Amino acid sequence: MTKVLTVRIDPALLEKAEARAARLGLDRAKYVRTLIEEDLAAGDEPSGPGFASSDLAGIYEGTGKAATNDEARARLRRRR
């Protein structure tokens, strides 16, 4: 048995979502269900980098190769 979900949404956002659903050939409900299903299928893994800060850009002198997140964290710990 399916359940009903009611969501309050800003009219401008709803308009954009309905337009996107139409471009994909989906009705509004199918579009929302698809987004939820895809998010749940992705699991708990972060979708982007776990550590990113433009504030740190150029703070360390490089060794000629790109620094990794672990290396940047280690340097921050040593700095404290």
N, C-alpha and C positions, 0 to 999 in steps of 0.2 A: 504494500500500500504506500502510495506517495504522500508526502506531507507538503503543505503550503508554507512558503517562506515569504514574508513581507519585509521589504527593505525600503527605508526612506532614502531618497537620493535627490540631489540638486537637479532641477530641471535641465540645466545646461549640460550636466554630465549625462543625464538620461538621453538627451537628444543625440549626443556624440555616440553613446553606447548603441542606441537603436540604429544609427547610421552605419556603424561598424558591423553590427549584426547583419544588416541588409546587404552590405558589400560582401559578406561571407556567405550569404544565402541562408541565414538562420533567422528564426524568430527570436525575440528578446529572451524568452525563457531558456531556449536551447543554447543561446550564446552565454548566458550566465552559468548554466549547468556545465558547459564545456570549460569555461574558465576555472570553475571550482574543481572539476575532475582533473584538469591538467596540473593545477597547483598541488593537489593531493598526490598525484602520480609522481611529481617531482621529489616528494619526500621532504625530509627535514634538512637537506643539505642547503647551505647558503647559496643563493643564486649569483652572487657577485663576490668580489674579493673580500676576504675577512678583515683586511687591514689596508686602508688606503687613506692617504692624507696629503693634500697638496701643500700643507704647511711644512712638510718634511722635505719637499723637493729641494735639492741642492744643499741640504744641511750637512752632508758628509762628503768628504773627498773620496772619490771613487777609486777603485782598483783597476778600472778599465772595463769592468763588466757590470751588468746591471745588478743592483742589490736585491736580495730576496726579502720577503716580509720578515722571515726569521732573523736575518742578519740585521735589519733595521731595528727590530725589537731588542736584540742582544746589545746593540750599540746604545740604545736608549737606556737599558738597564745599567750598563757600565757607566753611563754619564751621570746617573743619580748618585 
